[in-house]
Amino acid sequence: MTRVVDDAPGARLDTTAAAVAVGGLFAVNGMLLGGYGGSLPALRAKLGLDSTAIAILLFLAGLAAILTMQIGGRLADRLGARPVALLGLPVIIVGCLVIGFAPVYGLAAAGAIMIGLGNGAMDVAMNAAGVQVERARRRPIMSRFHAFFSIGNFVGAGLILVISGVFGLGGGAVVLPLMITMAVIALASLLPLVRLTPRANPVHHTVDGVRSKIPAIAWLLGLMAIGYGLAEGTAVDWASIHVTDVARVDPAVGAIGLIAVSAFMTVIRLLGDRLVVRFGRRTVVRFGGICAAAGYLITITATPLPLLVLGWALVGFGVGMIAPQVYAVAGHLGGGRVLALVVTFGYATFLMGPAVTGFLVRQLGIQHAMILPGVLCLVIIALAVVLPKNDDGINPRQES
């Protein structure tokens, strides 16, 4: 049943329409980032880059995103999620087009910075709007919003295979048509999605009008966010390159690695809310950490294409269980400031972590570089003890 609640003074929020819009924003954002990450092997071939150059691109995009997260958070507090999304999404689109047309590394770097700038704003807007819809509906839905991001990743990576197959393109030739296709899809969806996005930002930084103290659990949740941020970011940005190099296949075929990550991450996030109700957040997160660690172990030791795809599928399946649950605990136990802190840790590492992985690739080789995210998945398993066994006291149904 559709609930209609206050969105802003004099306005009403249709929660069904708002949920569709927020899910759409997650999906479009995921498509653009998935296509960008999946195209890195082709971009490397097109411009003749090495692993260090790719790592620098990822670092620039991540740094730009962290900067705009802080600005975007303040704007969302003041203006609401809708204008922040309206600013962020077009910047990502332009960044993708710049990369598509870039004949030299410098322009590709400029495009990566634009993607980071836009994505930082989009992350804040999407999650702020998502929390508002969840509270209005009075039942968990954040896991499904994150599932739409994974669906977008799947579509973005899948477009590489479709374009490569339809037009017979290989190597770096697929980059430009991919970026143009994604830009057209994103532009077509921009105004309808933003128009239905909730305007108000529900994440406040005070409790009863007074600046609240950040509880100790926030820092432990932040450590978990760092772990899954690097593990998920590495999967999104390096799975395609890893499969391409280790299995020695064409970059278009290497995109299967990211497709496996996105597909299995989508499945588990669509089921995530039900699993939490049945088993509890702590058990779900621990099992996710086990699956992700096992997947990374396969990426470290295996070379055949089918095994590599299995490894990345396990990574996606495992990591996909973790982020929505940690964010939910942060928001419902610690309030807005804790949620903002944990989200910043998670997204900063998601965006900057792949650059760290890139430098490890340069020093250790691409398979041994996967040891770090694998170890962090084990850390998540240990830290899961801080999560509640069940949702008593944190279920959004209980909020007024």
C-alpha positions in Angstrom: 0.0 0.0 0.0 1.3 3.5 -0.9 2.0 5.7 2.1 1.9 9.5 1.7 3.9 11.5 4.2 5.4 14.9 4.5 8.4 15.6 2.3 8.8 19.3 2.7 6.7 22.1 4.0 3.5 22.1 1.9 4.5 18.9 0.1 3.6 15.2 0.4 5.8 12.2 -0.3 4.3 9.3 -2.3 6.6 6.6 -0.8 6.0 4.1 -3.7 7.0 6.7 -6.4 9.9 7.9 -4.2 11.1 4.3 -3.7 11.1 3.7 -7.5 12.9 7.0 -8.0 15.6 6.3 -5.4 16.1 2.8 -6.7 16.4 4.2 -10.2 19.1 6.6 -9.0 21.0 3.8 -7.4 20.7 1.8 -10.7 21.8 4.6 -13.0 24.7 5.4 -10.7 25.7 1.7 -10.6 25.5 1.4 -14.4 27.8 4.4 -14.9 30.4 3.2 -12.4 30.1 -0.4 -13.5 30.7 0.5 -17.1 33.6 2.7 -16.1 35.2 0.0 -14.0 34.5 -2.7 -16.6 36.0 -0.6 -19.3 39.4 -0.1 -17.6 41.0 -3.1 -19.4 39.9 -1.6 -22.7 41.0 1.9 -21.7 44.3 0.5 -20.7 44.7 -1.1 -24.2 43.4 2.0 -26.0 45.9 4.4 -24.3 48.7 1.9 -23.7 48.6 2.3 -19.9 50.2 0.2 -17.1 48.8 -0.7 -13.7 50.2 2.4 -12.0 48.4 4.7 -14.5 45.1 2.9 -13.8 45.7 3.2 -10.1 46.3 6.9 -10.4 43.0 7.2 -12.3 41.2 5.4 -9.5 43.0 7.5 -6.9 42.0 10.8 -8.6 38.3 9.7 -8.9 38.3 8.6 -5.2 39.9 11.8 -3.9 37.4 13.9 -5.9 34.5 11.9 -4.5 35.6 12.3 -0.9 35.8 16.1 -1.4 32.4 16.4 -2.9 30.9 14.1 -0.2 31.6 16.7 2.4 30.2 19.5 0.2 27.3 17.3 -0.9 26.4 16.4 2.6 26.1 20.1 3.6 24.0 20.9 0.5 21.7 17.9 1.1 21.2 19.1 4.7 20.3 22.6 3.5 18.6 21.9 0.1 17.6 18.3 0.2 18.7 15.2 -1.8 17.0 16.2 -5.1 19.2 19.2 -6.1 22.3 17.3 -5.1 21.4 14.5 -7.4 20.5 16.9 -10.1 24.0 18.3 -9.8 25.9 15.1 -9.4 24.5 12.8 -12.1 25.2 15.1 -15.1 28.8 15.5 -13.9 29.3 11.7 -14.0 27.8 11.6 -17.5 30.1 14.3 -18.8 33.1 12.5 -17.1 32.2 9.2 -18.9 32.0 11.0 -22.2 35.4 12.7 -21.7 37.0 9.3 -21.0 35.3 7.9 -24.1 36.6 10.6 -26.4 40.0 11.0 -24.6 42.9 10.4 -27.0 45.5 10.9 -24.3 46.0 10.0 -20.6 45.6 13.6 -19.4 42.0 13.8 -20.7 41.2 10.4 -19.3 42.4 11.6 -15.9 40.2 14.7 -16.2 37.2 12.4 -17.0 38.0 10.3 -13.9 38.1 13.3 -11.7 34.7 14.4 -13.0 33.2 10.9 -12.4 34.5 11.2 -8.8 33.1 14.7 -8.3 29.7 13.6 -9.5 29.7 10.3 -7.7 30.5 11.9 -4.3 27.5 14.1 -4.6 25.3 11.2 -5.8 26.3 8.9 -3.0 25.2 11.4 -0.4 21.9 12.2 -2.2 21.0 8.5 -2.8 21.5 7.4 0.7 19.9 10.4 2.3 16.8 9.9 0.1 16.9 6.1 0.8 16.9 6.6 4.6 13.9 9.0 4.2 11.9 6.5 2.2 12.7 3.7 4.6 11.5 5.8 7.6 8.4 6.8 5.8 7.6 3.2 4.8 8.5 2.0 8.4 10.1 -1.2 7.1 13.6 -2.2 5.9 14.3 -1.3 2.3 17.9 -0.1 2.1 19.2 -3.5 1.1 17.0 -3.4 -2.0 18.2 0.1 -2.9 21.8 -1.2 -2.8 20.6 -4.2 -4.9 19.6 -1.7 -7.6 23.1 -0.3 -7.6 24.4 -3.8 -8.2 21.9 -4.3 -11.0 23.3 -1.1 -12.5 26.8 -2.5 -12.2 25.7 -5.6 -14.0 24.1 -3.6 -16.8 27.1 -1.4 -17.2 29.5 -4.3 -17.4 27.1 -6.3 -19.6 26.9 -3.4 -22.1 30.6 -4.0 -22.8 29.9 -7.6 -24.0 26.8 -6.6 -25.9 28.6 -3.7 -27.8 31.6 -5.8 -28.4 29.5 -8.7 -29.8 27.1 -6.6 -31.9 29.8 -4.3 -33.5 32.7 -6.8 -33.4 34.8 -4.5 -31.4 37.8 -5.7 -29.3 40.6 -4.1 -27.2 40.2 -0.4 -26.7 37.7 0.2 -29.5 34.8 -0.6 -27.2 35.4 2.4 -24.9 33.8 5.2 -26.9 30.5 3.4 -27.9 30.1 2.2 -24.3 30.4 5.6 -22.9 28.0 7.1 -25.4 25.5 4.4 -24.8 25.6 4.9 -21.0 25.3 8.6 -21.4 22.2 8.4 -23.5 20.5 6.0 -21.0 21.5 8.2 -18.0 20.3 11.4 -19.7 17.0 9.9 -20.7 16.4 8.9 -17.0 17.8 12.0 -15.4 14.7 14.3 -15.1 12.1 11.7 -14.4 14.1 10.1 -11.6 15.2 13.4 -10.0 11.7 14.9 -10.2 10.3 12.0 -8.0 13.3 11.9 -5.6 12.4 13.2 -2.0 13.6 16.7 -1.4 14.2 16.6 2.3 17.3 15.0 3.9 16.4 12.9 6.9 20.0 12.5 8.2 20.5 15.0 11.0 23.6 15.7 12.9 22.1 16.5 16.3 20.0 14.8 18.8 17.2 16.8 20.4 18.9 20.0 19.1 22.2 19.3 20.9 25.4 18.0 19.3 25.6 14.3 20.2 28.7 12.3 21.2 29.8 9.7 18.8 29.6 6.3 20.6 32.5 3.9 20.6 30.6 1.4 18.4 30.7 3.9 15.6 34.5 3.5 15.2 34.1 -0.3 15.1 31.4 0.0 12.5 33.8 2.4 10.7 36.5 -0.3 10.6 34.0 -2.7 9.1 33.1 0.0 6.5 36.8 0.3 5.6 37.0 -3.5 5.2 34.0 -3.9 2.9 34.7 -0.7 1.1 38.1 -1.9 -0.1 36.8 -5.4 -0.8 33.8 -4.2 -2.8 35.7 -1.4 -4.5 38.5 -3.8 -5.6 35.9 -6.2 -7.0 34.1 -3.4 -9.0 37.3 -1.8 -10.4 39.7 -4.7 -10.7 37.7 -7.9 -11.4 37.7 -7.2 -15.2 41.4 -6.5 -15.3 42.1 -9.5 -13.0 40.2 -11.9 -15.3 41.7 -10.4 -18.4 45.3 -10.8 -17.2 45.1 -14.0 -15.2 43.0 -16.0 -17.7 44.7 -14.2 -20.7 41.5 -13.3 -22.5 40.3 -10.3 -24.5 39.2 -7.3 -22.3 35.6 -7.7 -23.5 35.6 -11.3 -22.1 37.4 -10.1 -19.0 34.3 -8.1 -18.2 32.7 -11.4 -17.2 34.5 -11.0 -13.8 32.6 -7.8 -13.0 29.3 -9.3 -14.4 29.7 -12.2 -11.9 30.4 -9.8 -9.0 27.4 -7.6 -9.9 25.0 -10.5 -10.6 25.6 -12.3 -7.3 25.7 -9.1 -5.3 22.3 -8.2 -6.8 20.8 -11.6 -5.9 21.9 -11.4 -2.2 20.8 -7.8 -1.8 17.4 -8.5 -3.1 17.1 -11.3 -0.5 19.0 -9.4 2.2 16.0 -7.9 4.1 14.4 -11.4 4.4 17.6 -13.0 5.6 18.1 -10.4 8.3 14.6 -11.0 9.6 15.2 -14.8 9.8 18.9 -15.0 10.9 19.8 -11.5 12.3 22.3 -9.0 11.0 25.3 -10.5 12.8 24.9 -13.9 11.3 24.3 -12.4 7.8 27.4 -10.3 8.0 29.6 -13.1 9.2 28.4 -15.5 6.5 29.0 -12.7 3.9 32.6 -12.2 5.2 33.2 -16.0 4.9 31.9 -16.1 1.3 33.9 -13.0 0.3 37.1 -14.3 1.9 36.7 -17.7 0.1 36.2 -15.9 -3.2 39.3 -13.8 -2.8 41.2 -17.0 -2.0 40.2 -18.4 -5.3 41.3 -15.2 -7.1 44.7 -15.5 -5.5 45.3 -19.1 -6.3 43.3 -20.0 -9.5 44.0 -19.3 -13.2 41.3 -21.1 -15.3 38.5 -18.7 -16.4 35.6 -20.7 -14.8 37.3 -20.8 -11.4 38.1 -17.1 -11.6 34.5 -16.3 -12.4 33.4 -18.5 -9.5 35.8 -16.6 -7.2 34.5 -13.2 -8.2 30.9 -14.5 -7.9 31.6 -15.5 -4.3 33.1 -12.1 -3.6 30.0 -10.4 -4.9 27.7 -12.7 -3.0 29.6 -12.2 0.2 30.3 -8.5 0.1 26.8 -7.8 -1.0 25.5 -8.9 2.4 27.6 -6.6 4.5 27.3 -2.9 3.6 23.5 -2.4 3.9 23.4 -4.1 7.3 26.3 -2.1 8.7 24.7 1.1 7.5 21.3 0.1 9.0 22.9 -0.5 12.4 24.8 2.8 12.3 21.7 4.7 11.4 19.3 3.1 13.8 21.6 2.7 16.8 23.7 5.8 16.6 21.6 8.3 14.8 22.5 10.6 11.9 26.0 11.5 12.9 27.1 7.9 13.2 25.5 7.0 9.9 27.3 9.9 8.2 30.6 8.8 9.8 30.3 5.2 8.7 29.0 6.0 5.2 32.0 8.3 4.8 34.4 5.6 5.8 32.8 3.0 3.6 32.5 5.1 0.4 35.9 6.7 0.9 37.5 3.3 1.0 35.2 2.0 -1.8 36.5 4.8 -4.0 40.1 5.1 -2.8 40.8 1.5 -2.0 41.1 0.3 -5.6 43.9 2.8 -6.0 45.7 1.1 -3.1 45.0 -2.3 -4.8 46.5 -0.9 -8.0 49.8 0.0 -6.3 49.9 -3.5 -4.8 49.3 -4.9 -8.3 52.4 -3.0 -9.4 54.5 -4.3 -6.6 53.2 -7.8 -6.1 51.3 -8.8 -9.2 47.6 -8.9 -9.7 46.9 -12.2 -7.9 48.9 -11.5 -4.8 47.4 -8.0 -4.6 44.1 -9.7 -3.8 45.5 -10.8 -0.4 44.7 -7.5 1.2 40.9 -7.4 0.5 40.8 -11.1 1.4 42.3 -10.4 4.8 40.0 -7.5 5.4 37.0 -9.8 4.9 38.4 -12.0 7.7 38.6 -8.8 9.9 34.9 -8.1 9.2 34.0 -11.6 10.4 35.8 -10.9 13.7 34.2 -7.4 14.1 30.7 -8.7 13.4 30.4 -9.4 17.2 29.5 -5.7 17.7 26.4 -6.1 15.6 23.1 -7.0 17.3 21.9 -10.5 17.0 18.4 -9.3 15.9 16.6 -6.1 15.0 15.1 -5.5 18.4 15.4 -1.7 19.0 16.7 -0.8 15.6 13.9 -1.8 13.2 12.6 1.3 11.4 9.1 0.2 12.2 9.7 1.3 15.7 10.7 4.9 14.9 8.3 7.7 15.3 
